[in-house]
Amino acid sequence: MPPTIRSRRTRRLLAAAAGLATVGALAAAIPASAHQDKATPSHHHGSGRYQDVQLLSFNDLHGNLEPPTGSSGRVTELQADGTTKTIDAGGVEYLATHLRDARKGNKYSITAAAGDMVGASPLISGLFHDEPTIEALNGLDLDVTSVGNHEFDEGAKELARLQKGGCHPVDGCSGGKKFTGADFPYLAANVTDEKTGKPILKPYWVWKKNGVKVGFIGVTLEGTPNIVSAEGVKGLKFGDEVETINKYAKELQRQGVKSIVALIHEGGSPASTAYNYDCDSPGAGDGISGPIVDIAKNVTPAVDALITGHTHQAYACTIPDPAGKPRMVTSASSFGRLYTDTTLTYDRWTGDIARTAVKSANHVVTRDVAKAADMTTLITKWKALSAPVASRPLGYIAGDIGNTGTESQAGDLIADAQLAYAKSVDPEADLAVMNPGGIRAGLTYAASGAEGDGVVTYGEAYTVQPFANTVNLVDLTGAQVVTALQQQVSGANEASPKILQISKGLTYTLDLTKTGAARVVADSVKLDGTAIDPAATYRVAMNSFLAGGGDGFAELGKGGNVRVGGDDLAALGAYLTANSSAATPYPVPTADRITILK
């Protein structure tokens, strides 16, 4: 999103505030000799040839300092009898305790992350440009992270400020103190300045202790420009993940660093959503699909493990490297609900990792442990600063309004809110569309604070829509509307469809038995029961991200007669205020506008 929009919202909010006062999958079979070595202390704990190095990792925190609510704050656990159960998880007070407990007895321990530590954050962090999250990560003793796409939400200059410190250029010093920046390096090996060709941040970092050296290379997905606002990545080039990692692996090897871990903000999807699903059980790599599979199969064998993210999935799998040797690939879901504990067996004779002895598992950040006092203090401080804004009620809901599914209840609500806003500024507005990735959470009926059940506060709504986009209106022909719907399931989105959330009155059929653009049944697209006329002009509302062609919707970026409207979150708030009350709460949407054939 454009920094100017974010800053405008933040200044307004701050002014208002001032006025108000595992066991997961193991690696491939470990030879008996490796097992015997691990059973012999002299081989692994200081004086011998081998040294176990603990690698704790997580990804996609997205500023979730407090325990996430609803389904965003739960993980699914596979039981021995084949059933599943859900476990409440997440919150940095608990994450800190779990990480600190895990480090006990491990003198050689590294903590790493795979991007999206900030961005799309709840109000307690997002209101202050994610300085609270960086402060929390410092307290968690994070050693290193790659950048993710969301680190570019406010642009490269803001990312550099998060790394180096300093007060925000527009909003000044949050909480009255100068921001000191991250104690850990952000790695951006494949993000270069278009003019100089040089990485905008460090491409790699080396951890050292008592002669043990482990190098880390950090990259984000090459497709980052397609999923962030153009303003945020202006003047930057995003290189191929594999080529970049292989390039810097050679450089590290030339420097004598032979143990290498890649931190990649790109991921995959396991066959099961259970965090402890054994994705190696069908056969190496068969249990996971998505972009990370091809990446893993092509990254040089010099890299010993891949810590990944972006898809918000949980897995600890082995995928063969180019030499056919199993290699660990992990991801710890999102929002701080899991952490991964990987054991790297370092060979002091060779300086490399004994790959056959690598093992890894995901662990739940349960909430049945003591809260870390320093994180409680941090949350209390920032929550007090944000409370006057966060606690303001916007409306009432009759039940949970979720953000999951092909068509979600929250998607219907937001699309309707944007259409209502559009009609208020242009009565000719016909329909609205919303990108699913912009809906970061659902609305939970149960009270998050003292507001009472069913009350939607500004802070809760902010968590759903934190991007500070504007609601724009454009003219599109009926043919363009159909093409945009086809782009949900074709082109860049064919492998991983992105189904737009649509306003009331727009209906169509999605036939998942077909492939590509044919999945959208063209003659089924109707507005208020009447077939869309390919030659007619329709006034379409959407957020500024989509209006710029984001998420692979190039056709939406071709709209004419553009009108830039107001803040998208304000549109949602106004809609809830106008259409709900304590006596008549907003009903849970039925999410039945898209007919799905399977």
Buried (B, 14 or more C-beta within 10 A) or exposed (E): BBBEBBBBBBEEBBEEBEEEEBEBBBBBEBEEEBEEBBEEEEBBBEEEBBBBBBBBBBBBBBBBBBBBBBBBBBBBBBEEEEEBEEBBBBBBBBBBBBBEEBBEEBEBBBBBBBBBBBBBBBBBBBBBBBBBBBBBBBBBBBBBBBBBBBBBBBBBEBBBBBBEBEBBEEBEEBBEEEBEBBBBBBBBBBBBEEEEEEBBBBBBBBBEEEEBBBBBBBBBBBBBBBBBBBBBBEEBBBBBBBBBBBBBBEBBBEEEBBBBBBBBBBBBBBBBBBBBBBBBEEEBBBBBBBBBBBBBBBBBBBBBBBBBBBBBBBBBBBBBBBEEEBBBBBBBBBBBBBBBBBBBBBBBEEBBBBBBBBBBBBBBBBBEBEBBEBBEEBBEBBBEBBBBBBBBBBBBBEBBBBBBBBBBBBBBBBBBBBBBBBBBEBEEBBBBBBBBBBBBBBBBBEEBEEBEEBBBBBBBBBBBBBBBBBBBBBBBBBBBBBBBBBBBBBBBBBEEBBBBBBBBBBBBBBBEEEEEBEBBBBEBBBBEEEEBEBEEBBBBBBBBBBBBBBBBBBBBBBBEEEBEBBBBBBBBBBBBBEBBEEEEBBBBBEBEBBEBEE
